[in-house]
Amino acid sequence: MTIAAGQPIAPFFRFPFLADTKSMLGYTGTRNIGIFSIEVDALDYRNKHNPQAVHDQVMNQLAYQKKGILLFHDIQPSTAEALPMILRSLKAKGYRVVHFRPTGQATTVAEFDVMAQRQFDKKRVAHAANPLANRAVTWPMPAKSKSPAGASPSPGSFPGPPSSAPCARSPPWPC
């Protein structure tokens, strides 16, 4: 990840779609990676062109939760337009915006660093030959065992401790 970002990586992570499992939570815990969840979802992807609806959604949820981490999607136009209103409302109601700063950086996994470096090297060569080439970088994931279509991964298919690891989420989120 450091290669892709061009700078050290903070040891913070939010699972895409907030879809974590006990084994993934356990694994990230062994790597000293702080997991973030949310209490308030702006649902801004549903209100792409309605900043007032985004504002109202956030403030209504916050009135119920009283505090928490707010989730916004920075690609939504309504989010950019709603943020000034939201920030004014937060200030008026006495909320604070907190900036999390890491005390250290995440330690990368050497195996993945090597894979990423190979892909970046290939991309650099391709770019030299065609400067307007697509600049996105992707790389294949290690092979997984075959499972029937639609089947969920087995509990041992993710790295990390056995599924008996304690739940790292706090209520009201189930483990």
Buried (B, 14 or more C-beta within 10 A) or exposed (E): EBBEEEEEBBBEBBBEEEEBBBBBBBBBBEBEBBBEBBBBBBBBBEBBEBBEBBBBBBBEBBEEEEEBBBBBBEEBEBBBBBBEBBEEBBEEEEBEEEEEEEEEEBEBEEEBEEBBEEBBEEBEEEEEEEEEEEEEEEEEEEEEEEEEEEEEEEEEEBEBBEBEBEEBEEEEEEE
